[in-house]
Structures are given as structure tokens and as C-alpha cells.
Amino acid sequence: MGRALQIRVSAVTWNEDLLEECWPRLTELAFSVPVLHERRGVLEMVRALDDGLKFLPWSEARRAALGPGIHKAARLKAELEAALADWDPGKANRLSDQLEDVLDDMEKAFVA
């Protein structure tokens, strides 16, 4: 890193509209959680779902159907962010694939 120029390794959702295409019910649920939503990306969606699971009175059926996936997604998000902080984009990419697979499974298991 230079004196003024900083190099970053990051993960961003390049098209926020894709969330509604890929995971329409999860997206609606996540962004109904009353937290500040500065962006509507994948990582923000996982954070909102985790907050919703912790703090909102979701039905027991929803908690049973989505809870394990939300916990796994939150863990993968943390691991992905750690890989980025460690400058390991290859590992971060593998974790992003795993995270999207978990979200796919959760969308299929969704309970209203």
C-alpha cells in the first residue's frame, strides 16, 4: 500500500435487482426487517435475515425452516469477510458460491 493509495479486496453485489430474481421471498423478508438498509446486496440480505431471526417474532414454522440456513449463511458471510480481510480472494470466491447455494436452499424451504 502506498502513502495515499489503498488496495482493497471486496465483495459487492453488482446488480441489486438480481436478489429479487434469485431469491424473491428471502429478499422480501430480509428487507422487511426494520434495520437501516443502506444497500440491498447479498451480504446485507444475510445480515438482515440474521437480525430478523434474532429479534423478530417469526413463527416457529419459519424459524424451523429457515433458522439453520440463516445461521449457516451468517457463518459463511463472516468467513467470506475474513477471507477478504486476509487478502484471499480465491477462498472468498469459494465461500460466495457456498453462500449462494445456502440462499438457494433457503428460498426452496421458505415458510410464510
SEROZA-15583 format. One record per residue (C-alpha): residue number from 1; residue in three letters; x, y, z. Coordinates in Angstrom, 2 decimals, m for minus. Layout:
# residues N
+-----+------+---------+---------+---------+
: pos : code :    east :   north :      up :
+-----+------+---------+---------+---------+
: NUM :  ALA :       X :       Y :       Z :
...
+-----+------+---------+---------+---------+
END
This chain:
# residues 112
+-----+------+---------+---------+---------+
: pos : code :    east :   north :      up :
+-----+------+---------+---------+---------+
:   1 :  MET :    0.00 :    0.00 :    0.00 :
:   2 :  GLY :    1.20 :    3.46 :   m0.83 :
:   3 :  ARG :    1.00 :    6.57 :    1.28 :
:   4 :  ALA :   m2.24 :    7.71 :   m0.38 :
:   5 :  LEU :   m3.42 :    4.78 :   m2.47 :
:   6 :  GLN :   m5.14 :    1.91 :   m0.71 :
:   7 :  ILE :   m5.65 :   m1.52 :   m2.25 :
:   8 :  ARG :   m8.82 :   m3.37 :   m1.24 :
:   9 :  VAL :  m10.22 :   m6.81 :   m1.80 :
:  10 :  SER :  m14.00 :   m6.67 :   m1.52 :
:  11 :  ALA :  m17.25 :   m8.41 :   m2.37 :
:  12 :  VAL :  m20.16 :   m6.42 :   m3.75 :
:  13 :  THR :  m23.49 :   m7.27 :   m5.31 :
:  14 :  TRP :  m23.01 :   m5.93 :   m8.81 :
:  15 :  ASN :  m26.74 :   m5.84 :   m9.63 :
:  16 :  GLU :  m29.08 :   m5.47 :   m6.67 :
:  17 :  ASP :  m32.10 :   m6.40 :   m8.84 :
:  18 :  LEU :  m30.72 :   m9.95 :   m9.06 :
:  19 :  LEU :  m31.69 :  m10.60 :   m5.45 :
:  20 :  GLU :  m35.39 :  m10.43 :   m6.31 :
:  21 :  GLU :  m34.82 :  m12.67 :   m9.33 :
:  22 :  CYS :  m32.78 :  m15.27 :   m7.45 :
:  23 :  TRP :  m34.43 :  m15.21 :   m4.01 :
:  24 :  PRO :  m37.71 :  m13.27 :   m4.23 :
:  25 :  ARG :  m39.24 :  m14.43 :   m0.94 :
:  26 :  LEU :  m36.00 :  m14.14 :    1.04 :
:  27 :  THR :  m35.42 :  m10.66 :   m0.38 :
:  28 :  GLU :  m38.88 :   m9.50 :    0.63 :
:  29 :  LEU :  m38.47 :  m10.98 :    4.11 :
:  30 :  ALA :  m34.95 :   m9.63 :    4.64 :
:  31 :  PHE :  m35.72 :   m6.09 :    3.60 :
:  32 :  SER :  m38.86 :   m6.00 :    5.74 :
:  33 :  VAL :  m36.62 :   m6.33 :    8.82 :
:  34 :  PRO :  m36.55 :   m2.85 :   10.42 :
:  35 :  VAL :  m32.83 :   m2.10 :   10.20 :
:  36 :  LEU :  m31.05 :    0.55 :    8.17 :
:  37 :  HIS :  m30.69 :   m0.81 :    4.64 :
:  38 :  GLU :  m28.01 :    1.34 :    3.01 :
:  39 :  ARG :  m27.62 :   m1.21 :    0.21 :
:  40 :  ARG :  m29.66 :   m4.16 :   m0.99 :
:  41 :  GLY :  m26.91 :   m6.66 :   m1.64 :
:  42 :  VAL :  m26.37 :  m10.30 :   m0.79 :
:  43 :  LEU :  m24.28 :   m9.63 :    2.32 :
:  44 :  GLU :  m26.77 :   m7.05 :    3.55 :
:  45 :  MET :  m29.61 :   m9.51 :    2.98 :
:  46 :  VAL :  m27.84 :  m12.14 :    5.08 :
:  47 :  ARG :  m27.29 :   m9.63 :    7.88 :
:  48 :  ALA :  m30.95 :   m8.60 :    7.81 :
:  49 :  LEU :  m32.15 :  m12.22 :    7.88 :
:  50 :  ASP :  m29.86 :  m12.94 :   10.82 :
:  51 :  ASP :  m31.22 :   m9.88 :   12.66 :
:  52 :  GLY :  m34.78 :  m10.93 :   11.86 :
:  53 :  LEU :  m34.18 :  m14.40 :   13.23 :
:  54 :  LYS :  m32.70 :  m12.96 :   16.42 :
:  55 :  PHE :  m35.15 :  m10.16 :   17.09 :
:  56 :  LEU :  m38.48 :  m10.63 :   15.30 :
:  57 :  PRO :  m41.41 :  m12.80 :   16.37 :
:  58 :  TRP :  m41.34 :  m15.10 :   13.35 :
:  59 :  SER :  m43.49 :  m18.22 :   13.50 :
:  60 :  GLU :  m41.99 :  m21.42 :   14.83 :
:  61 :  ALA :  m42.53 :  m22.97 :   11.38 :
:  62 :  ARG :  m40.50 :  m20.19 :    9.74 :
:  63 :  ARG :  m37.78 :  m20.44 :   12.39 :
:  64 :  ALA :  m37.56 :  m24.22 :   11.90 :
:  65 :  ALA :  m37.50 :  m23.96 :    8.11 :
:  66 :  LEU :  m35.08 :  m21.03 :    7.77 :
:  67 :  GLY :  m33.17 :  m20.84 :   11.04 :
:  68 :  PRO :  m30.47 :  m23.41 :   10.25 :
:  69 :  GLY :  m29.89 :  m21.87 :    6.82 :
:  70 :  ILE :  m29.72 :  m18.36 :    8.24 :
:  71 :  HIS :  m27.15 :  m19.48 :   10.81 :
:  72 :  LYS :  m25.09 :  m21.15 :    8.08 :
:  73 :  ALA :  m25.38 :  m18.10 :    5.79 :
:  74 :  ALA :  m24.27 :  m15.78 :    8.60 :
:  75 :  ARG :  m21.27 :  m18.02 :    9.32 :
:  76 :  LEU :  m20.31 :  m18.13 :    5.63 :
:  77 :  LYS :  m20.68 :  m14.34 :    5.41 :
:  78 :  ALA :  m18.30 :  m13.92 :    8.36 :
:  79 :  GLU :  m15.81 :  m16.38 :    6.81 :
:  80 :  LEU :  m16.04 :  m14.60 :    3.45 :
:  81 :  GLU :  m15.36 :  m11.23 :    5.08 :
:  82 :  ALA :  m12.41 :  m12.74 :    6.96 :
:  83 :  ALA :  m11.01 :  m14.19 :    3.72 :
:  84 :  LEU :  m11.25 :  m10.75 :    2.11 :
:  85 :  ALA :   m9.52 :   m9.16 :    5.10 :
:  86 :  ASP :   m6.78 :  m11.79 :    4.75 :
:  87 :  TRP :   m6.39 :  m10.93 :    1.04 :
:  88 :  ASP :   m7.54 :  m14.39 :   m0.05 :
:  89 :  PRO :   m9.91 :  m13.76 :   m2.98 :
:  90 :  GLY :   m9.86 :  m17.41 :   m4.06 :
:  91 :  LYS :  m11.21 :  m18.55 :   m0.71 :
:  92 :  ALA :  m13.69 :  m15.67 :   m0.68 :
:  93 :  ASN :  m14.96 :  m16.73 :   m4.11 :
:  94 :  ARG :  m15.48 :  m20.33 :   m2.95 :
:  95 :  LEU :  m17.33 :  m19.07 :    0.12 :
:  96 :  SER :  m19.52 :  m16.79 :   m2.03 :
:  97 :  ASP :  m20.57 :  m19.82 :   m4.10 :
:  98 :  GLN :  m21.40 :  m21.73 :   m0.92 :
:  99 :  LEU :  m23.35 :  m18.76 :    0.43 :
: 100 :  GLU :  m25.44 :  m18.51 :   m2.73 :
: 101 :  ASP :  m26.13 :  m22.27 :   m2.55 :
: 102 :  VAL :  m27.41 :  m21.84 :    1.02 :
: 103 :  LEU :  m29.66 :  m18.98 :   m0.11 :
: 104 :  ASP :  m30.99 :  m21.19 :   m2.94 :
: 105 :  ASP :  m31.84 :  m23.90 :   m0.41 :
: 106 :  MET :  m33.49 :  m21.38 :    1.91 :
: 107 :  GLU :  m35.62 :  m19.98 :   m0.90 :
: 108 :  LYS :  m36.88 :  m23.51 :   m1.62 :
: 109 :  ALA :  m37.59 :  m24.13 :    2.08 :
: 110 :  PHE :  m39.29 :  m20.76 :    2.64 :
: 111 :  VAL :  m42.24 :  m20.73 :    5.02 :
: 112 :  ALA :  m44.52 :  m17.70 :    5.17 :
+-----+------+---------+---------+---------+
END
